[in-house]
């Protein structure tokens, strides 16, 4: 039977296309800040870069969603040690990209795009956890048995991401607990791990404050962001971006100032990435802001529908592991612009300018679409076939 180009959940495809197409307008508008105020490139150059990222991103979705979802069991085992090594290499560089602490990026040669290894590592970790939970679902799982195969990679990735990207590390940890709860990991172990982790985290913060010269470089940034969020009067400079974002949102009114007519894009240093939502509301008003939120809610709804119709336990776990972090990230970004959360540095999936984060998001949606693909529910392939070594499944024929 001839396969179609776009398979899987059609509504999800449409929602992703809407986000991608709409993103060109705020990106082109907001990038003028980088062009004319900072003096870096032109809006057309940034638009061309964004076009390249989205085209390659959708090619990734097309490629990944053609892969039978159960192949990701073996793929995650192969890639997990690789992404851990990539994180170690990345954090050891201590590079600067465009004047920013870039110890979380690897510069991709030729195309000049920074690759954020923590994004890929987070996705691979969630896929691996889905595989592990599916593997032990019928066994008497306990903490001792899961210490090495489950908690060791979780701990390693968290520790490697945490020093340079606290918000991503916390999103990963929160997503891990959600998928473990759904996967029926014993609650008493989760509670003990949470309490132990909370104790270690508070101890780390206390020691870092006592010995600041030994603390990570970004510790001061984390503390300042939280302090400025709790008490904005402490520092006007510390709330510079938040105040401009609030002005942008207030200026938009109901219908907005119009396409490309944002004023605050010239005063927001991260107007095309971290604070793209503020620019959207300024130009498209409350109506545009609500429409963006509605699209993300519809994506969450479609993920829930796909989860409900998935016929295998692994498929359900895979959807949660790949989909929930994207939705969490989206609403954290929106919450930061609305001053609900402290500044985190999280981008708005498929709307913000960027590179590797958008590609990883596209891979995640490709995995979700792979699970939703109708042929997995029509008996044309074998589902959840028990294998002692999941790496063998990669070469399995239909």
C-alpha positions in Angstrom: 0.0 0.0 0.0 1.3 3.4 -1.0 2.1 5.7 2.0 1.0 9.3 2.1 3.4 12.1 2.7 1.6 13.5 5.7 0.4 10.7 8.0 -0.9 10.7 11.6 -3.1 13.2 13.3 -4.2 15.7 10.6 -5.4 18.3 13.1 -2.0 18.4 14.8 -0.4 18.8 11.4 -2.6 21.8 10.7 -1.9 23.4 14.1 1.9 23.0 13.7 1.6 24.6 10.2 -0.4 27.5 11.6 2.2 28.2 14.3 5.0 28.0 11.8 3.4 30.2 9.2 2.3 32.8 11.7 5.8 32.9 13.3 7.3 34.7 10.2 5.4 37.9 11.0 6.6 38.5 14.6 10.1 37.2 13.8 10.5 39.6 10.9 9.2 42.5 13.0 11.1 41.7 16.2 14.4 41.1 14.4 14.6 44.7 13.4 15.7 45.3 17.0 18.8 43.2 16.3 19.3 44.9 13.0 18.9 48.6 13.7 19.4 48.9 17.5 22.1 46.3 18.1 23.5 46.6 14.6 23.6 42.9 13.8 22.4 41.7 10.3 19.2 42.7 8.6 15.6 41.7 9.2 15.7 39.8 5.9 18.8 37.8 7.0 17.0 36.8 10.2 13.9 35.9 8.3 15.9 33.8 5.9 17.6 32.0 8.9 14.2 31.4 10.4 12.9 30.0 7.1 15.8 27.6 6.9 15.2 26.5 10.5 11.5 25.9 9.9 12.0 24.1 6.6 14.6 21.8 8.1 12.4 21.4 11.2 9.4 20.2 9.1 11.7 17.9 7.1 12.6 16.4 10.5 8.9 16.0 11.4 8.3 14.3 8.0 11.3 12.0 8.5 10.7 11.1 12.1 7.0 10.5 11.8 7.7 7.8 9.2 9.7 5.8 11.8 7.6 3.2 13.6 7.4 4.5 17.1 8.6 1.3 18.7 12.0 1.7 17.0 12.6 4.6 19.5 13.2 2.0 22.2 16.5 1.0 20.7 17.3 4.4 19.4 17.0 5.9 22.9 19.5 3.3 24.3 21.9 4.1 21.5 21.7 7.9 21.9 21.5 8.2 25.7 25.3 7.8 26.3 26.0 10.0 23.3 24.0 12.9 24.5 25.6 12.6 28.0 29.0 12.8 26.4 27.8 15.8 24.3 26.7 17.5 27.5 30.1 16.9 29.1 31.8 18.3 26.1 29.5 21.3 25.9 29.9 22.3 29.6 33.6 21.9 29.4 34.0 24.5 26.6 33.1 27.7 28.5 32.6 29.5 25.2 31.0 32.8 24.4 28.5 33.2 21.5 27.6 36.8 20.7 28.7 38.0 24.1 26.5 35.5 26.0 27.7 32.7 28.3 27.5 29.8 25.8 28.6 26.9 27.8 25.2 25.3 26.9 25.7 25.6 23.2 27.9 24.0 20.5 28.5 26.2 17.5 27.5 24.3 14.3 30.1 24.9 11.6 29.2 26.5 8.3 25.6 27.5 9.2 26.6 29.4 12.3 23.7 28.2 14.5 24.2 27.4 18.1 23.2 23.8 19.1 21.8 23.6 22.6 22.7 20.0 23.6 20.5 20.1 26.7 17.3 20.2 24.5 18.3 17.0 22.7 19.5 15.3 25.9 16.1 16.1 27.6 14.1 14.5 24.7 16.3 11.4 24.5 16.0 11.0 28.3 12.2 11.1 28.2 12.1 8.6 25.3 14.5 6.3 27.3 12.3 6.6 30.5 9.2 5.6 28.4 11.1 2.5 27.2 12.2 1.7 30.8 8.7 2.0 32.3 7.2 -0.1 29.5 9.9 -2.7 30.0 9.3 -3.1 33.7 5.5 -2.5 33.8 4.8 -6.1 34.7 7.7 -6.5 37.1 7.9 -5.7 40.8 9.7 -2.5 40.3 11.6 -1.1 43.3 14.2 1.7 43.9 17.2 -0.7 44.1 16.5 -2.3 40.8 15.9 1.0 39.1 18.8 2.9 40.6 21.3 2.2 37.8 19.1 1.8 34.7 16.7 4.7 35.5 17.9 7.1 38.1 21.6 7.2 37.1 20.9 8.8 33.6 18.3 11.1 35.1 20.8 12.3 37.7 23.7 12.6 35.2 21.6 14.7 32.7 20.2 16.9 35.5 23.6 17.6 37.0 25.1 18.4 33.6 22.3 20.7 32.6 21.7 22.4 36.0 24.8 24.6 36.2 24.2 26.5 33.0 20.4 26.1 32.4 18.4 25.9 35.6 15.0 26.4 34.0 15.5 23.6 31.5 16.8 21.3 34.2 13.7 22.0 36.3 11.4 21.4 33.3 13.2 18.1 32.7 12.8 17.1 36.4 9.1 18.0 36.5 8.4 16.1 33.2 10.3 13.1 34.6 8.1 13.0 37.6 5.0 13.3 35.5 5.9 10.4 33.2 6.9 8.3 36.2 3.6 9.0 37.9 1.7 8.0 34.7 3.9 5.0 34.4 2.9 3.8 37.9 6.4 4.1 39.4 5.9 3.5 43.2 4.8 6.7 44.8 6.7 6.1 48.0 10.0 6.1 46.1 9.1 9.3 44.2 8.2 11.1 47.4 11.5 10.0 49.0 13.5 11.1 45.9 11.6 14.5 45.8 12.3 15.2 49.5 16.0 14.1 49.1 16.4 16.3 46.0 14.8 19.3 47.7 17.1 18.9 50.7 20.2 18.7 48.4 19.0 21.6 46.3 18.5 23.9 49.3 21.8 22.8 50.8 23.5 23.6 47.5 22.0 27.1 47.4 23.0 27.7 51.0 26.6 26.7 50.4 26.8 28.6 47.2 25.7 31.8 49.0 28.2 31.2 51.7 31.0 30.5 49.2 30.1 32.5 46.1 33.6 32.2 44.5 33.0 28.4 44.3 29.5 28.6 42.9 28.4 28.4 39.3 28.8 31.6 37.3 25.0 31.8 36.7 24.0 31.5 40.4 23.9 35.3 40.8 21.7 35.5 37.7 19.2 33.0 39.1 19.1 34.7 42.5 18.6 38.2 41.0 15.8 37.0 38.8 13.9 35.4 41.7 14.5 38.4 44.0 13.4 40.9 41.3 10.3 38.8 40.7 9.4 38.7 44.4 10.3 42.3 45.0 10.4 44.4 41.8 11.4 47.6 43.7 14.8 46.1 44.6 16.3 46.9 41.2 15.0 48.8 38.2 17.7 47.4 35.9 16.9 43.8 37.0 13.3 44.2 35.8 14.2 46.0 32.6 12.9 43.3 30.2 9.8 42.5 32.3 8.8 46.2 32.5 9.2 46.6 28.8 7.2 43.4 28.2 4.4 44.7 30.4 4.4 48.0 28.5 4.3 46.1 25.2 1.3 44.0 26.3 -0.5 47.0 27.7 0.1 49.0 24.5 -1.5 46.3 22.4 -5.0 46.8 23.7 -7.7 44.6 22.2 -6.7 44.6 18.5 -3.0 45.6 18.7 -0.9 48.3 17.0 -0.8 46.5 13.7 1.6 44.1 12.0 5.2 45.3 12.3 4.3 48.4 14.3 5.7 47.3 17.7 7.6 50.0 19.6 8.9 48.0 22.5 10.7 45.6 20.1 13.4 48.3 20.0 13.9 48.1 23.8 13.5 44.4 24.5 16.9 42.7 24.0 15.3 39.3 23.5 12.3 40.5 21.6 12.5 37.8 18.9 13.1 34.9 21.3 12.3 34.9 25.0 9.8 37.8 24.8 8.3 37.2 21.4 4.8 36.8 23.1 4.9 40.3 24.4 5.6 41.6 20.8 2.8 39.4 19.5 0.3 40.9 22.0 1.6 44.5 21.2 1.1 44.1 17.5 -2.0 41.8 17.4 -3.6 42.8 20.7 -5.5 40.7 23.3 -7.1 38.8 20.4 -3.8 37.7 19.0 -2.4 36.7 22.4 -5.5 34.6 23.1 -5.3 33.0 19.7 -1.7 31.9 20.4 -2.7 30.4 23.8 -5.7 28.7 22.2 -3.5 27.1 19.6 -1.2 25.6 22.3 -4.3 24.4 24.2 -5.5 22.8 21.0 -2.1 21.1 20.6 -2.4 19.8 24.2 -5.9 18.6 23.4 -4.8 16.7 20.3 -1.9 15.2 22.3 -4.5 14.0 24.8 -6.7 12.6 22.0 -3.7 10.7 20.5 -2.8 9.5 24.0 -6.3 8.2 24.5 -6.4 6.3 21.2 -2.8 4.9 21.4 -3.1 1.1 21.6 0.2 0.4 23.4 1.5 1.4 26.8 4.8 2.4 25.3 3.1 4.6 22.8 1.2 6.4 25.6 4.4 6.9 27.6 6.2 8.2 24.5 3.5 10.8 23.8 3.7 12.1 27.4 7.5 12.2 27.3 7.7 14.0 24.0 4.7 16.2 24.2 4.3 17.5 27.8 7.7 19.3 28.0 6.8 21.3 24.9 3.5 22.5 26.4 5.1 23.2 29.7 7.8 25.3 28.0 5.2 27.2 26.0 3.2 28.3 29.0 6.3 29.1 31.0 7.4 31.5 28.2 3.9 33.1 28.1 3.9 33.3 31.9 7.2 35.1 32.0 5.9 37.7 29.5 2.8 38.2 31.7 5.0 38.4 34.9 3.5 35.2 36.3 6.9 33.5 36.5 10.5 34.9 36.9 12.6 35.3 33.8 13.7 31.8 32.7 15.2 32.1 29.2 12.7 29.6 27.7 11.6 30.2 24.2 8.1 29.9 22.7 8.1 26.6 20.7 7.9 27.1 16.9 7.3 30.9 17.3 10.5 32.2 18.8 13.6 32.6 16.7 16.2 29.9 17.4 17.8 26.8 16.0 18.4 23.6 17.8 15.5 24.1 20.2 13.1 24.3 17.3 14.6 21.2 15.7 14.3 19.2 18.8 10.7 20.4 19.2 10.0 19.2 15.6 11.6 15.8 16.4 9.3 15.5 19.4 6.2 16.3 17.3 7.4 13.8 14.7 7.5 11.1 17.4 3.9 12.0 18.5 2.7 11.8 14.9 4.4 8.5 14.6 2.4 7.1 17.5 -0.8 8.7 16.0 -0.2 7.1 12.6 -3.2 5.0 11.7 -1.3 2.1 10.5 -0.1 1.3 14.0 -3.7 0.8 15.0 -4.8 -1.2 12.0 -2.8 -4.4 12.6 -0.4 -3.9 9.7 2.6 -4.2 12.1 3.2 -6.1 15.3 2.7 -4.0 18.4 4.6 -4.3 21.6 6.2 -7.5 20.6 8.3 -8.7 23.7 12.0 -8.6 23.1 14.8 -9.2 25.5 17.1 -6.8 23.7 15.2 -3.7 22.3 18.2 -2.9 20.1 17.1 -5.9 17.9 13.9 -4.1 17.1 15.6 -1.5 14.9 16.4 -4.2 12.3 13.0 -5.9 12.7 11.0 -6.2 9.4 7.3 -5.6 9.1 
